[in-house]
Amino acid sequence: APRVATRWGDGGGAGFAFGGASAAARAGAGPLTWMALLLALRGTVFLYQGEELGLAQSEVPFEQMQDPFGLANWPLIPGRDGCRTPMPWQHDAPQAGFSSGPPWLPVDP
């Protein structure tokens, strides 16, 4: 499942932008604007890891993929590992400060 920042930010997913992605970009609408819109909608809001920071979907190479669904359907569907990568804590630390050892999935650069 792609993160909100991936679907709505950086020009991707024009169907989620009012007037197209380029119109949203010209208006200065970034991931934080779309998250504010999501929070204003009626119903229960689910925020997945990384959405509150505006992190984009990571691209996990096939060799490092762990998701059985992604492995079985590669290359048609990239799997769910891209939204399961470790949460970054420090930009300049090894493994982004998430762990001192190698994590289960690669840290997005």
MOPAC internal coordinates of N, CA, C and O (Angstrom, degrees):
PM7 1SCF
backbone

  N    0.0000 0     0.00 0     0.00 0    0    0    0
  C    1.4480 1     0.00 0     0.00 0    1    0    0
  C    1.5142 1   108.41 1     0.00 0    2    1    0
  O    1.2310 1   119.76 1   -61.42 1    3    2    1
  N    1.3275 1   118.06 1   118.58 1    3    2    1
  C    1.4611 1   120.06 1  -179.64 1    5    3    2
  C    1.5203 1   112.01 1   -66.20 1    6    5    3
  O    1.2310 1   120.96 1   -32.90 1    7    6    5
  N    1.2955 1   115.76 1   147.10 1    7    6    5
  C    1.4545 1   120.56 1   177.48 1    9    7    6
  C    1.5176 1   110.03 1   -73.75 1   10    9    7
  O    1.2310 1   120.61 1   -19.51 1   11   10    9
  N    1.3171 1   116.43 1   160.49 1   11   10    9
  C    1.4612 1   121.61 1  -179.38 1   13   11   10
  C    1.5190 1   110.33 1   -59.13 1   14   13   11
  O    1.2310 1   119.92 1   138.08 1   15   14   13
  N    1.3218 1   117.76 1   -41.92 1   15   14   13
  C    1.4619 1   120.34 1  -178.72 1   17   15   14
  C    1.5176 1   111.35 1   -62.68 1   18   17   15
  O    1.2310 1   120.19 1   146.36 1   19   18   17
  N    1.3352 1   117.24 1   -33.64 1   19   18   17
  C    1.4514 1   120.44 1   178.70 1   21   19   18
  C    1.5202 1   110.70 1   -71.99 1   22   21   19
  O    1.2310 1   120.31 1   138.55 1   23   22   21
  N    1.3249 1   117.01 1   -41.45 1   23   22   21
  C    1.4617 1   120.22 1  -178.48 1   25   23   22
  C    1.5138 1   112.43 1   -72.75 1   26   25   23
  O    1.2310 1   119.94 1   140.47 1   27   26   25
  N    1.3243 1   117.73 1   -39.53 1   27   26   25
  C    1.4546 1   121.03 1  -171.36 1   29   27   26
  C    1.5194 1   113.56 1  -104.61 1   30   29   27
  O    1.2310 1   119.24 1   160.10 1   31   30   29
  N    1.2943 1   119.06 1   -19.90 1   31   30   29
  C    1.4613 1   120.79 1  -176.90 1   33   31   30
  C    1.5170 1   111.47 1  -100.52 1   34   33   31
  O    1.2310 1   120.85 1   -11.54 1   35   34   33
  N    1.3051 1   115.99 1   168.46 1   35   34   33
  C    1.4608 1   124.52 1   175.80 1   37   35   34
  C    1.5195 1   113.83 1    55.87 1   38   37   35
  O    1.2310 1   118.97 1  -150.45 1   39   38   37
  N    1.3133 1   119.57 1    29.55 1   39   38   37
  C    1.4534 1   122.09 1   174.54 1   41   39   38
  C    1.5096 1   114.96 1    79.02 1   42   41   39
  O    1.2310 1   118.99 1  -176.50 1   43   42   41
  N    1.3151 1   119.53 1     3.50 1   43   42   41
  C    1.4585 1   120.52 1  -179.89 1   45   43   42
  C    1.5071 1   111.86 1   -89.19 1   46   45   43
  O    1.2310 1   120.28 1   -32.11 1   47   46   45
  N    1.2928 1   117.08 1   147.89 1   47   46   45
  C    1.4528 1   121.80 1   175.53 1   49   47   46
  C    1.5120 1   113.89 1    67.78 1   50   49   47
  O    1.2310 1   120.45 1  -116.60 1   51   50   49
  N    1.3294 1   116.75 1    63.40 1   51   50   49
  C    1.4628 1   120.41 1  -176.51 1   53   51   50
  C    1.5223 1   111.81 1   -59.89 1   54   53   51
  O    1.2310 1   119.35 1   159.03 1   55   54   53
  N    1.3390 1   118.84 1   -20.97 1   55   54   53
  C    1.4488 1   121.06 1  -179.82 1   57   55   54
  C    1.5188 1   113.05 1   -68.25 1   58   57   55
  O    1.2310 1   119.87 1   163.37 1   59   58   57
  N    1.3267 1   117.85 1   -16.63 1   59   58   57
  C    1.4544 1   121.18 1  -179.23 1   61   59   58
  C    1.5276 1   112.44 1   -96.67 1   62   61   59
  O    1.2310 1   120.00 1   177.60 1   63   62   61
  N    1.3299 1   117.61 1    -2.40 1   63   62   61
  C    1.4596 1   121.03 1  -177.90 1   65   63   62
  C    1.5220 1   109.32 1  -108.56 1   66   65   63
  O    1.2310 1   120.63 1   -39.39 1   67   66   65
  N    1.3230 1   116.40 1   140.61 1   67   66   65
  C    1.4520 1   120.53 1   176.88 1   69   67   66
  C    1.5153 1   108.54 1   -74.52 1   70   69   67
  O    1.2310 1   120.08 1   -63.80 1   71   70   69
  N    1.3173 1   117.46 1   116.20 1   71   70   69
  C    1.4531 1   121.48 1  -179.22 1   73   71   70
  C    1.5067 1   113.30 1    82.55 1   74   73   71
  O    1.2310 1   119.05 1  -167.04 1   75   74   73
  N    1.2916 1   119.42 1    12.96 1   75   74   73
  C    1.4592 1   122.32 1   179.17 1   77   75   74
  C    1.5177 1   111.48 1    93.88 1   78   77   75
  O    1.2310 1   121.14 1   -19.26 1   79   78   77
  N    1.3160 1   115.43 1   160.74 1   79   78   77
  C    1.4636 1   120.61 1  -175.93 1   81   79   78
  C    1.5183 1   111.67 1   -65.74 1   82   81   79
  O    1.2310 1   119.52 1   143.05 1   83   82   81
  N    1.3352 1   118.51 1   -36.95 1   83   82   81
  C    1.4575 1   119.79 1  -179.11 1   85   83   82
  C    1.5271 1   110.80 1   -66.71 1   86   85   83
  O    1.2310 1   120.20 1   142.97 1   87   86   85
  N    1.3438 1   117.23 1   -37.03 1   87   86   85
  C    1.4629 1   119.95 1   177.26 1   89   87   86
  C    1.5180 1   110.52 1   -65.48 1   90   89   87
  O    1.2310 1   120.33 1   141.29 1   91   90   89
  N    1.3260 1   116.98 1   -38.71 1   91   90   89
  C    1.4674 1   120.18 1   178.33 1   93   91   90
  C    1.5213 1   110.76 1   -66.20 1   94   93   91
  O    1.2310 1   120.57 1   140.87 1   95   94   93
  N    1.3339 1   116.52 1   -39.13 1   95   94   93
  C    1.4594 1   119.68 1   179.35 1   97   95   94
  C    1.5207 1   111.04 1   -67.22 1   98   97   95
  O    1.2310 1   119.81 1   139.79 1   99   98   97
  N    1.3262 1   117.97 1   -40.21 1   99   98   97
  C    1.4650 1   120.88 1   178.30 1  101   99   98
  C    1.5251 1   111.28 1   -64.45 1  102  101   99
  O    1.2310 1   120.86 1   146.95 1  103  102  101
  N    1.3211 1   115.95 1   -33.05 1  103  102  101
  C    1.4643 1   119.76 1   179.62 1  105  103  102
  C    1.5213 1   112.07 1   -80.12 1  106  105  103
  O    1.2310 1   119.84 1   177.75 1  107  106  105
  N    1.3282 1   117.91 1    -2.25 1  107  106  105
  C    1.4535 1   121.58 1   179.72 1  109  107  106
  C    1.5186 1   113.31 1    80.43 1  110  109  107
  O    1.2310 1   120.16 1  -160.91 1  111  110  109
  N    1.3263 1   117.29 1    19.09 1  111  110  109
  C    1.4627 1   120.99 1  -178.74 1  113  111  110
  C    1.5295 1   108.91 1   -83.93 1  114  113  111
  O    1.2310 1   120.56 1   -70.33 1  115  114  113
  N    1.3129 1   116.54 1   109.67 1  115  114  113
  C    1.4503 1   121.77 1   178.12 1  117  115  114
  C    1.5145 1   110.56 1  -110.26 1  118  117  115
  O    1.2310 1   120.30 1    10.73 1  119  118  117
  N    1.3248 1   117.03 1  -169.27 1  119  118  117
  C    1.4599 1   120.88 1  -179.24 1  121  119  118
  C    1.5267 1   114.02 1   -56.93 1  122  121  119
  O    1.2310 1   119.69 1   145.00 1  123  122  121
  N    1.3374 1   118.19 1   -35.00 1  123  122  121
  C    1.4668 1   119.62 1   179.95 1  125  123  122
  C    1.5257 1   111.40 1   -67.58 1  126  125  123
  O    1.2310 1   120.66 1   144.16 1  127  126  125
  N    1.3224 1   116.35 1   -35.84 1  127  126  125
  C    1.4665 1   119.70 1   176.96 1  129  127  126
  C    1.5194 1   110.21 1   -64.48 1  130  129  127
  O    1.2310 1   120.77 1   137.05 1  131  130  129
  N    1.3236 1   116.13 1   -42.95 1  131  130  129
  C    1.4661 1   119.80 1  -179.23 1  133  131  130
  C    1.5234 1   111.16 1   -68.60 1  134  133  131
  O    1.2310 1   120.20 1   145.76 1  135  134  133
  N    1.3402 1   117.23 1   -34.24 1  135  134  133
  C    1.4609 1   119.29 1   176.76 1  137  135  134
  C    1.5236 1   110.24 1   -67.06 1  138  137  135
  O    1.2310 1   119.93 1   142.39 1  139  138  137
  N    1.3444 1   117.74 1   -37.61 1  139  138  137
  C    1.4594 1   120.77 1   176.80 1  141  139  138
  C    1.5212 1   110.34 1   -63.28 1  142  141  139
  O    1.2310 1   120.55 1   140.27 1  143  142  141
  N    1.3292 1   116.55 1   -39.73 1  143  142  141
  C    1.4607 1   120.64 1   177.22 1  145  143  142
  C    1.5267 1   110.12 1   -64.35 1  146  145  143
  O    1.2310 1   120.32 1   136.24 1  147  146  145
  N    1.3201 1   116.99 1   -43.76 1  147  146  145
  C    1.4674 1   121.08 1   179.17 1  149  147  146
  C    1.5248 1   111.13 1   -60.23 1  150  149  147
  O    1.2310 1   120.33 1   138.72 1  151  150  149
  N    1.3311 1   116.98 1   -41.28 1  151  150  149
  C    1.4595 1   120.78 1  -179.57 1  153  151  150
  C    1.5236 1   112.28 1   -70.31 1  154  153  151
  O    1.2310 1   120.14 1   158.62 1  155  154  153
  N    1.3311 1   117.33 1   -21.38 1  155  154  153
  C    1.4619 1   121.09 1   179.76 1  157  155  154
  C    1.5280 1   112.54 1   -84.08 1  158  157  155
  O    1.2310 1   120.01 1   168.01 1  159  158  157
  N    1.3280 1   117.60 1   -11.99 1  159  158  157
  C    1.4582 1   120.50 1  -178.98 1  161  159  158
  C    1.5252 1   111.18 1   -75.06 1  162  161  159
  O    1.2310 1   120.93 1   -23.66 1  163  162  161
  N    1.2950 1   115.83 1   156.34 1  163  162  161
  C    1.4571 1   122.04 1   179.01 1  165  163  162
  C    1.5279 1   110.47 1   -74.24 1  166  165  163
  O    1.2310 1   120.59 1   -38.87 1  167  166  165
  N    1.3084 1   116.47 1   141.13 1  167  166  165
  C    1.4542 1   120.75 1   176.41 1  169  167  166
  C    1.5217 1   112.17 1   113.84 1  170  169  167
  O    1.2310 1   121.38 1     4.61 1  171  170  169
  N    1.3137 1   114.97 1  -175.39 1  171  170  169
  C    1.4585 1   121.93 1  -179.26 1  173  171  170
  C    1.5150 1   109.71 1   -82.64 1  174  173  171
  O    1.2310 1   120.58 1   -46.33 1  175  174  173
  N    1.3186 1   116.50 1   133.67 1  175  174  173
  C    1.4585 1   122.13 1  -179.76 1  177  175  174
  C    1.5213 1   108.69 1  -100.31 1  178  177  175
  O    1.2310 1   120.92 1   -47.73 1  179  178  177
  N    1.3113 1   115.85 1   132.27 1  179  178  177
  C    1.4506 1   122.07 1   175.12 1  181  179  178
  C    1.5189 1   108.12 1  -114.36 1  182  181  179
  O    1.2310 1   120.39 1   -59.74 1  183  182  181
  N    1.3174 1   116.86 1   120.26 1  183  182  181
  C    1.4598 1   122.06 1   175.57 1  185  183  182
  C    1.5163 1   107.73 1  -108.37 1  186  185  183
  O    1.2310 1   120.78 1   -57.00 1  187  186  185
  N    1.3025 1   116.12 1   123.00 1  187  186  185
  C    1.4496 1   120.77 1   178.92 1  189  187  186
  C    1.5162 1   109.95 1   -93.61 1  190  189  187
  O    1.2310 1   120.59 1   -20.57 1  191  190  189
  N    1.3125 1   116.48 1   159.43 1  191  190  189
  C    1.4505 1   122.33 1  -176.67 1  193  191  190
  C    1.5226 1   110.55 1   -52.74 1  194  193  191
  O    1.2310 1   120.67 1   -54.17 1  195  194  193
  N    1.3081 1   116.33 1   125.83 1  195  194  193
  C    1.4526 1   122.04 1   177.84 1  197  195  194
  C    1.5149 1   113.98 1    98.72 1  198  197  195
  O    1.2310 1   119.43 1   156.43 1  199  198  197
  N    1.3218 1   118.69 1   -23.57 1  199  198  197
  C    1.4607 1   120.52 1  -179.04 1  201  199  198
  C    1.5262 1   111.44 1   -65.71 1  202  201  199
  O    1.2310 1   120.27 1   143.10 1  203  202  201
  N    1.3229 1   117.09 1   -36.90 1  203  202  201
  C    1.4556 1   119.39 1  -178.32 1  205  203  202
  C    1.5212 1   111.37 1   -68.76 1  206  205  203
  O    1.2310 1   119.95 1   160.42 1  207  206  205
  N    1.3363 1   117.70 1   -19.58 1  207  206  205
  C    1.4581 1   122.21 1   177.93 1  209  207  206
  C    1.5218 1   112.23 1   -97.54 1  210  209  207
  O    1.2310 1   119.99 1   173.80 1  211  210  209
  N    1.3188 1   117.62 1    -6.20 1  211  210  209
  C    1.4580 1   121.30 1  -177.53 1  213  211  210
  C    1.5175 1   112.98 1    75.96 1  214  213  211
  O    1.2310 1   120.11 1  -154.15 1  215  214  213
  N    1.3350 1   117.39 1    25.85 1  215  214  213
  C    1.4640 1   120.56 1   179.86 1  217  215  214
  C    1.5228 1   110.11 1   -72.39 1  218  217  215
  O    1.2310 1   120.88 1   -41.02 1  219  218  217
  N    1.3042 1   115.92 1   138.98 1  219  218  217
  C    1.4577 1   121.11 1   177.87 1  221  219  218
  C    1.5233 1   110.15 1   -83.91 1  222  221  219
  O    1.2310 1   120.71 1   -15.58 1  223  222  221
  N    1.3226 1   116.24 1   164.42 1  223  222  221
  C    1.4623 1   122.57 1   176.99 1  225  223  222
  C    1.5263 1   109.26 1   -63.63 1  226  225  223
  O    1.2310 1   119.59 1   -51.00 1  227  226  225
  N    1.3109 1   118.38 1   129.00 1  227  226  225
  C    1.4608 1   122.55 1   178.84 1  229  227  226
  C    1.5207 1   110.12 1   -80.32 1  230  229  227
  O    1.2310 1   121.17 1   -29.02 1  231  230  229
  N    1.3091 1   115.37 1   150.98 1  231  230  229
  C    1.4644 1   120.42 1   175.16 1  233  231  230
  C    1.5210 1   107.57 1  -103.78 1  234  233  231
  O    1.2310 1   120.82 1   -69.92 1  235  234  233
  N    1.3298 1   116.04 1   110.08 1  235  234  233
  C    1.4560 1   122.25 1  -179.09 1  237  235  234
  C    1.5252 1   108.19 1   -96.19 1  238  237  235
  O    1.2310 1   119.63 1   -55.52 1  239  238  237
  N    1.3557 1   118.31 1   124.48 1  239  238  237
  C    1.4563 1   120.04 1   178.54 1  241  239  238
  C    1.5373 1   111.38 1   -62.22 1  242  241  239
  O    1.2310 1   120.65 1   -28.63 1  243  242  241
  N    1.3158 1   116.37 1   151.37 1  243  242  241
  C    1.4596 1   121.07 1  -177.78 1  245  243  242
  C    1.5277 1   111.39 1   -55.18 1  246  245  243
  O    1.2310 1   119.96 1   142.88 1  247  246  245
  N    1.3303 1   117.67 1   -37.12 1  247  246  245
  C    1.4692 1   121.57 1  -177.54 1  249  247  246
  C    1.5170 1   112.77 1   -64.99 1  250  249  247
  O    1.2310 1   119.97 1   155.39 1  251  250  249
  N    1.3393 1   117.67 1   -24.61 1  251  250  249
  C    1.4640 1   121.40 1  -178.49 1  253  251  250
  C    1.5252 1   112.68 1  -105.50 1  254  253  251
  O    1.2310 1   120.22 1  -177.77 1  255  254  253
  N    1.3130 1   117.19 1     2.23 1  255  254  253
  C    1.4651 1   121.29 1  -177.74 1  257  255  254
  C    1.5300 1   110.31 1   -69.88 1  258  257  255
  O    1.2310 1   120.95 1   -40.28 1  259  258  257
  N    1.3470 1   115.78 1   139.72 1  259  258  257
  C    1.4536 1   122.53 1  -179.53 1  261  259  258
  C    1.5349 1   113.01 1  -115.08 1  262  261  259
  O    1.2310 1   120.25 1   158.82 1  263  262  261
  N    1.3143 1   117.13 1   -21.18 1  263  262  261
  C    1.4553 1   123.36 1  -174.38 1  265  263  262
  C    1.5338 1   111.39 1   -69.76 1  266  265  263
  O    1.2310 1   119.18 1   -61.82 1  267  266  265
  N    1.3418 1   119.18 1   118.18 1  267  266  265
  C    1.4614 1   121.01 1  -179.96 1  269  267  266
  C    1.5367 1   112.94 1   -59.73 1  270  269  267
  O    1.2310 1   120.31 1   143.19 1  271  270  269
  N    1.3263 1   117.02 1   -36.81 1  271  270  269
  C    1.4621 1   120.87 1   178.54 1  273  271  270
  C    1.5267 1   110.67 1   -65.07 1  274  273  271
  O    1.2310 1   120.65 1   136.88 1  275  274  273
  N    1.3249 1   116.36 1   -43.12 1  275  274  273
  C    1.4593 1   120.49 1   177.99 1  277  275  274
  C    1.5115 1   112.82 1   -66.43 1  278  277  275
  O    1.2310 1   120.48 1   140.66 1  279  278  277
  N    1.3309 1   116.68 1   -39.34 1  279  278  277
  C    1.4691 1   120.28 1   178.61 1  281  279  278
  C    1.5234 1   111.52 1   -65.77 1  282  281  279
  O    1.2310 1   120.49 1   140.39 1  283  282  281
  N    1.3278 1   116.66 1   -39.61 1  283  282  281
  C    1.4661 1   120.60 1  -178.04 1  285  283  282
  C    1.5221 1   112.57 1   -71.49 1  286  285  283
  O    1.2310 1   120.03 1   151.33 1  287  286  285
  N    1.3376 1   117.54 1   -28.67 1  287  286  285
  C    1.4622 1   120.88 1  -175.08 1  289  287  286
  C    1.5218 1   113.88 1  -111.09 1  290  289  287
  O    1.2310 1   120.11 1  -166.25 1  291  290  289
  N    1.3153 1   117.40 1    13.75 1  291  290  289
  C    1.4623 1   121.16 1   178.81 1  293  291  290
  C    1.5084 1   109.47 1   -66.88 1  294  293  291
  O    1.2310 1   116.68 1   -39.36 1  295  294  293
  N    1.2864 1   123.92 1   140.64 1  295  294  293
  C    1.4569 1   131.64 1    -1.04 1  297  295  294
  C    1.5302 1   113.70 1   -95.07 1  298  297  295
  O    1.2310 1   119.72 1  -173.80 1  299  298  297
  N    1.3269 1   118.14 1     6.20 1  299  298  297
  C    1.4652 1   119.95 1  -178.53 1  301  299  298
  C    1.5248 1   112.22 1   -64.80 1  302  301  299
  O    1.2310 1   120.53 1   139.97 1  303  302  301
  N    1.3297 1   116.59 1   -40.03 1  303  302  301
  C    1.4585 1   122.34 1  -179.39 1  305  303  302
  C    1.5263 1   107.34 1  -126.64 1  306  305  303
  O    1.2310 1   119.66 1   -55.31 1  307  306  305
  N    1.3355 1   118.26 1   124.69 1  307  306  305
  C    1.4627 1   119.77 1  -175.65 1  309  307  306
  C    1.5252 1   114.39 1   -71.97 1  310  309  307
  O    1.2310 1   119.55 1   170.89 1  311  310  309
  N    1.3131 1   118.46 1    -9.11 1  311  310  309
  C    1.4606 1   120.88 1   179.38 1  313  311  310
  C    1.5087 1   112.29 1    90.91 1  314  313  311
  O    1.2310 1   121.46 1     4.79 1  315  314  313
  N    1.3285 1   114.80 1  -175.21 1  315  314  313
  C    1.4646 1   121.74 1  -174.77 1  317  315  314
  C    1.5167 1   113.36 1  -104.63 1  318  317  315
  O    1.2310 1   119.92 1   179.87 1  319  318  317
  N    1.3258 1   117.76 1    -0.13 1  319  318  317
  C    1.4606 1   120.23 1  -176.85 1  321  319  318
  C    1.5234 1   113.49 1   -66.53 1  322  321  319
  O    1.2310 1   119.61 1   153.53 1  323  322  321
  N    1.3246 1   118.34 1   -26.47 1  323  322  321
  C    1.4564 1   121.42 1  -178.68 1  325  323  322
  C    1.5170 1   113.63 1   -62.74 1  326  325  323
  O    1.2310 1   120.41 1   155.38 1  327  326  325
  N    1.3289 1   116.81 1   -24.62 1  327  326  325
  C    1.4686 1   119.32 1   178.26 1  329  327  326
  C    1.5250 1   111.00 1  -103.25 1  330  329  327
  O    1.2310 1   120.40 1  -169.77 1  331  330  329
  N    1.3246 1   116.84 1    10.23 1  331  330  329
  C    1.4686 1   121.26 1  -179.58 1  333  331  330
  C    1.5180 1   112.76 1  -116.92 1  334  333  331
  O    1.2310 1   120.06 1  -168.36 1  335  334  333
  N    1.3099 1   117.49 1    11.64 1  335  334  333
  C    1.4609 1   120.33 1  -178.95 1  337  335  334
  C    1.5327 1   110.13 1   -69.74 1  338  337  335
  O    1.2310 1   119.86 1   -19.90 1  339  338  337
  N    1.3317 1   117.86 1   160.10 1  339  338  337
  C    1.4727 1   120.18 1  -177.61 1  341  339  338
  C    1.5225 1   112.96 1   -60.39 1  342  341  339
  O    1.2310 1   121.10 1   -34.97 1  343  342  341
  N    1.3077 1   115.50 1   145.03 1  343  342  341
  C    1.4637 1   122.92 1   178.50 1  345  343  342
  C    1.5256 1   109.06 1   -73.00 1  346  345  343
  O    1.2310 1   119.39 1   -53.15 1  347  346  345
  N    1.3328 1   118.76 1   126.85 1  347  346  345
  C    1.4647 1   120.11 1   178.27 1  349  347  346
  C    1.5273 1   111.29 1   -73.56 1  350  349  347
  O    1.2310 1   121.38 1   -42.11 1  351  350  349
  N    1.3334 1   114.96 1   137.89 1  351  350  349
  C    1.4654 1   120.58 1   178.93 1  353  351  350
  C    1.5217 1   110.95 1  -113.63 1  354  353  351
  O    1.2310 1   120.36 1   137.74 1  355  354  353
  N    1.3333 1   116.92 1   -42.26 1  355  354  353
  C    1.4682 1   121.70 1   179.96 1  357  355  354
  C    1.5213 1   108.24 1  -133.72 1  358  357  355
  O    1.2310 1   121.04 1   -49.64 1  359  358  357
  N    1.3380 1   115.62 1   130.36 1  359  358  357
  C    1.4607 1   120.25 1  -175.36 1  361  359  358
  C    1.5327 1   112.30 1   -65.04 1  362  361  359
  O    1.2310 1   119.88 1   138.06 1  363  362  361
  N    1.3240 1   117.83 1   -41.94 1  363  362  361
  C    1.4565 1   121.14 1  -172.80 1  365  363  362
  C    1.5352 1   113.91 1   -95.64 1  366  365  363
  O    1.2310 1   119.29 1  -176.47 1  367  366  365
  N    1.3166 1   118.97 1     3.53 1  367  366  365
  C    1.4675 1   121.71 1  -178.54 1  369  367  366
  C    1.5350 1   110.74 1   -88.86 1  370  369  367
  O    1.2310 1   120.26 1   -26.11 1  371  370  369
  N    1.3341 1   117.11 1   153.89 1  371  370  369
  C    1.4660 1   119.13 1   174.11 1  373  371  370
  C    1.5307 1   110.58 1   -60.47 1  374  373  371
  O    1.2310 1   120.36 1   -39.19 1  375  374  373
  N    1.3209 1   116.92 1   140.81 1  375  374  373
  C    1.4734 1   123.49 1  -176.99 1  377  375  374
  C    1.5261 1   111.22 1    55.87 1  378  377  375
  O    1.2310 1   120.37 1  -152.32 1  379  378  377
  N    1.3424 1   116.89 1    27.68 1  379  378  377
  C    1.4715 1   124.44 1   179.57 1  381  379  378
  C    1.5259 1   112.35 1    57.19 1  382  381  379
  O    1.2310 1   120.45 1  -155.14 1  383  382  381
  N    1.3458 1   116.75 1    24.86 1  383  382  381
  C    1.4495 1   121.03 1   178.80 1  385  383  382
  C    1.5168 1   113.77 1    77.92 1  386  385  383
  O    1.2310 1   119.96 1  -175.84 1  387  386  385
  N    1.3288 1   117.68 1     4.16 1  387  386  385
  C    1.4620 1   120.97 1  -178.03 1  389  387  386
  C    1.5204 1   111.61 1   -73.44 1  390  389  387
  O    1.2310 1   120.46 1   139.00 1  391  390  389
  N    1.3334 1   116.73 1   -41.00 1  391  390  389
  C    1.4593 1   120.95 1  -175.58 1  393  391  390
  C    1.5221 1   109.40 1  -155.75 1  394  393  391
  O    1.2310 1   120.86 1   -25.02 1  395  394  393
  N    1.3237 1   115.96 1   154.98 1  395  394  393
  C    1.4686 1   118.96 1   175.00 1  397  395  394
  C    1.5236 1   111.30 1   -85.43 1  398  397  395
  O    1.2310 1   120.12 1   164.13 1  399  398  397
  N    1.3121 1   117.38 1   -15.87 1  399  398  397
  C    1.4523 1   122.25 1   177.42 1  401  399  398
  C    1.5213 1   111.42 1  -108.02 1  402  401  399
  O    1.2310 1   120.39 1    -1.95 1  403  402  401
  N    1.3120 1   116.86 1   178.05 1  403  402  401
  C    1.4698 1   119.22 1   178.94 1  405  403  402
  C    1.5381 1   110.81 1   -70.73 1  406  405  403
  O    1.2310 1   119.68 1   -51.84 1  407  406  405
  N    1.3352 1   118.22 1   128.16 1  407  406  405
  C    1.4617 1   120.47 1   179.56 1  409  407  406
  C    1.5204 1   111.35 1   -77.45 1  410  409  407
  O    1.2310 1   120.82 1   -11.63 1  411  410  409
  N    1.3180 1   116.03 1   168.37 1  411  410  409
  C    1.4472 1   123.61 1  -178.88 1  413  411  410
  C    1.5335 1   111.88 1   -62.87 1  414  413  411
  O    1.2310 1   120.76 1   139.98 1  415  414  413
  N    1.3370 1   116.15 1   -40.02 1  415  414  413
  C    1.4557 1   123.07 1   175.22 1  417  415  414
  C    1.5187 1   107.90 1  -119.06 1  418  417  415
  O    1.2310 1   119.36 1   -26.22 1  419  418  417
  N    1.3380 1   118.83 1   153.78 1  419  418  417
  C    1.4610 1   120.08 1  -178.73 1  421  419  418
  C    1.5234 1   112.30 1   -67.29 1  422  421  419
  O    1.2310 1   121.22 1   -30.79 1  423  422  421
  N    1.3294 1   115.27 1   149.21 1  423  422  421
  C    1.4616 1   121.67 1   176.72 1  425  423  422
  C    1.5145 1   107.65 1   -79.70 1  426  425  423
  O    1.2310 1   120.36 1   -46.59 1  427  426  425
  N    1.3219 1   116.92 1   133.41 1  427  426  425
  C    1.4655 1   121.38 1   179.25 1  429  427  426
  C    1.5144 1   109.03 1   -70.32 1  430  429  427
  O    1.2310 1   120.10 1   -50.72 1  431  430  429
  N    1.3486 1   117.42 1   129.28 1  431  430  429
  C    1.4859 1   119.01 1  -177.59 1  433  431  430
  C    1.5003 1   114.06 1   -67.67 1  434  433  431
  O    1.2310 1   120.10 1   180.00 1  435  434  433

